[in-house]
């Protein structure tokens, strides 16, 4: 395909601290019957003069990371496990993914993006999040 890119940002000023993440954009509007190719980036902007792209570290340490995607409240929208990119061991990584929007999808919900870090425990098959979370944000999504 080749539609216009949809970009959405969430700023979390204190990481996993008490301040809630803030969406910088309106809801992500999806079209029913469409499959989207997605990528995710993680930036450390604690120092605005020195923004660090954490995505590079996640890619370098791919056997220690996994991005989990969960859609809630919007039937017919899915991020298939089979669409995730893989680490060097053939286990899901998830920096690249697809969002599949069924023809009957209509309404709104959320897309949770959870970056799990496997440091103290092995990643294994990558199907279960670890007990160490690097990032956890939810985007508002809608489809019609």
Helices and strands as residue ranges (DSSP letters): E 10-11, E 22-23, E 28-30, E 34-39, E 43-44, E 52-53, H 54-60, G 62-64, E 65-72, E 77-78, G 81-83, E 96-101, E 107-117, E 133-143
